[in-house]
Amino acid sequence: MAPSSKVAERGKHVARRVLLGALAIVGLLISAYLTWVHYTGVVPVCVGRSGGCETVQTSSYATIFGFPVAVVGLVGYAGLIFSALLRGEGGLYLAFLVALVGTLFSAYLTYLEVFVIHALCQWCLASAAVMVAALLCASFGVWRLTKET
């Protein structure tokens, strides 16, 4: 590989890490807001005033082992931030693992919203979309790594 193409590849890796970090920060902010909503007992701000966010946030599915589901999101997004800060393949594989688990968990929670709770939380759906975007970003990075070797 020519030196200029190595520099270009390194720039793509940095751009991917920055994008992953930015997505993780957005997800962390959403999870922090929902955690704050849970612990303060305030009604979450939602568009359209449908009450879906409040219904979801006060359902029995909003906690796991006594902790708000949003705290699980905080941990997941913190893991994504950590992986974005790591250089090399390890950070990318960690990001892929965290984003895959996060996406699967988000899919389960969305299933609960649609088929069990019968209400949709816009914040939860936004968090799920951010996690899917992080999975796509990490997947593309892992795919590029496998092509380079």
Phi and psi in degrees as a GROMACS rama.xvg file:
@    title "Ramachandran Plot"
@    xaxis  label "Phi"
@    yaxis  label "Psi"
@TYPE xy
-69.1017  152.119  ALA-2
-56.2301  -38.6055  PRO-3
-68.3604  -32.9151  SER-4
-74.2247  -29.2275  SER-5
-66.476  -39.9737  LYS-6
-64.5604  -41.707  VAL-7
-63.9369  -42.2096  ALA-8
-63.6436  -42.9372  GLU-9
-61.3809  -39.278  ARG-10
-63.5315  -36.9875  GLY-11
-66.9593  -38.9223  LYS-12
-64.1083  -41.9932  HIS-13
-65.0812  -43.7661  VAL-14
-61.4106  -40.5565  ALA-15
-65.4351  -40.8332  ARG-16
-66.1111  -38.4054  ARG-17
-65.9227  -44.1723  VAL-18
-62.5332  -44.9207  LEU-19
-61.4234  -42.6191  LEU-20
-63.3322  -40.9032  GLY-21
-64.6383  -43.357  ALA-22
-61.6247  -42.5842  LEU-23
-63.1013  -37.9048  ALA-24
-66.6941  -41.8525  ILE-25
-61.277  -46.467  VAL-26
-62.8195  -39.1061  GLY-27
-62.8879  -40.8347  LEU-28
-65.0555  -41.0133  LEU-29
-62.4974  -47.6665  ILE-30
-63.764  -38.0839  SER-31
-64.0696  -42.2156  ALA-32
-62.0058  -46.1981  TYR-33
-67.1523  -32.5313  LEU-34
-66.0531  -43.8739  THR-35
-60.4432  -44.4775  TRP-36
-58.2073  -44.1484  VAL-37
-62.4495  -50.4398  HIS-38
-74.9823  -25.2816  TYR-39
-92.4347  -17.2813  THR-40
76.0429  14.9103  GLY-41
-81.0372  159.81  VAL-42
-80.4367  128.72  VAL-43
-65.3297  143.946  PRO-44
-77.9512  123.453  VAL-45
-137.216  152.137  CYS-46
-74.8703  138.086  VAL-47
86.6581  -9.07647  GLY-48
51.1441  40.4745  ARG-49
-77.5208  -20.085  SER-50
86.4976  -0.487531  GLY-51
-62.0352  -41.2323  GLY-52
-63.6442  -44.6901  CYS-53
-65.0938  -41.0123  GLU-54
-60.7056  -45.1749  THR-55
-67.645  -44.9507  VAL-56
-67.9002  -23.494  GLN-57
-103.093  3.54111  THR-58
-74.165  165.783  SER-59
-68.8509  -14.7772  SER-60
-87.1702  -0.0929609  TYR-61
-80.3002  -6.40487  ALA-62
-129.799  152.236  THR-63
-133.086  121.32  ILE-64
52.1381  36.4128  PHE-65
84.9389  -4.37608  GLY-66
-105.087  143.47  PHE-67
-62.3197  143.653  PRO-68
-56.7882  -31.1238  VAL-69
-61.3979  -28.738  ALA-70
-67.2508  -36.4446  VAL-71
-60.8196  -40.4333  VAL-72
-62.0013  -41.8359  GLY-73
-57.7378  -44.6622  LEU-74
-64.8463  -44.3402  VAL-75
-62.6658  -46.3244  GLY-76
-68.9293  -32.8671  TYR-77
-64.3295  -38.1544  ALA-78
-62.9191  -38.1294  GLY-79
-67.1162  -39.8884  LEU-80
-62.3738  -45.1177  ILE-81
-58.6705  -44.8999  PHE-82
-65.8278  -33.4866  SER-83
-68.991  -26.8851  ALA-84
-80.7603  -20.0621  LEU-85
-77.0467  140.045  LEU-86
-93.5705  154.331  ARG-87
89.0713  -173.515  GLY-88
-66.3175  -35.3046  GLU-89
-56.7728  -43.505  GLY-90
-64.2069  -38.2938  GLY-91
-69.0291  -42.848  LEU-92
-67.5197  -36.7834  TYR-93
-63.9954  -43.2188  LEU-94
-60.3637  -42.4467  ALA-95
-61.5011  -45.5035  PHE-96
-63.2286  -48.5963  LEU-97
-63.0701  -44.2246  VAL-98
-67.7763  -35.2511  ALA-99
-66.0991  -48.3526  LEU-100
-62.5162  -42.6622  VAL-101
-62.3267  -40.0751  GLY-102
-67.4196  -42.7605  THR-103
-63.9933  -41.4149  LEU-104
-65.0839  -41.4531  PHE-105
-63.2025  -38.1086  SER-106
-63.6833  -41.2102  ALA-107
-62.6464  -45.6168  TYR-108
-64.856  -37.6699  LEU-109
-66.8464  -38.9022  THR-110
-57.2501  -47.1755  TYR-111
-59.4509  -42.9432  LEU-112
-59.6138  -46.1553  GLU-113
-74.9868  -48.1117  VAL-114
-101.287  -17.0188  PHE-115
-113.099  -52.3074  VAL-116
-80.8724  -28.473  ILE-117
60.9661  40.5914  HIS-118
-154.79  147.979  ALA-119
-115.374  133.817  LEU-120
-101.669  120.717  CYS-121
-62.4744  -36.5426  GLN-122
-65.9614  -40.8146  TRP-123
-66.0884  -41.7728  CYS-124
-65.9872  -37.5599  LEU-125
-64.6361  -41.6438  ALA-126
-63.0667  -41.8414  SER-127
-61.7128  -41.5546  ALA-128
-64.3912  -39.807  ALA-129
-63.8887  -41.8182  VAL-130
-66.5256  -38.9237  MET-131
-64.0229  -41.7357  VAL-132
-62.4344  -39.6657  ALA-133
-64.4947  -38.9263  ALA-134
-64.4187  -42.3029  LEU-135
-62.0876  -43.6331  LEU-136
-61.1527  -48.9297  CYS-137
-67.1446  -38.9168  ALA-138
-62.2588  -43.3437  SER-139
-62.7928  -39.8928  PHE-140
-63.6245  -43.9321  GLY-141
-65.5451  -40.8045  VAL-142
-60.8288  -42.5984  TRP-143
-63.8086  -38.9147  ARG-144
-61.3468  -42.7629  LEU-145
-67.7396  -29.5377  THR-146
-73.6175  -28.7576  LYS-147
-75.2683  -26.0394  GLU-148
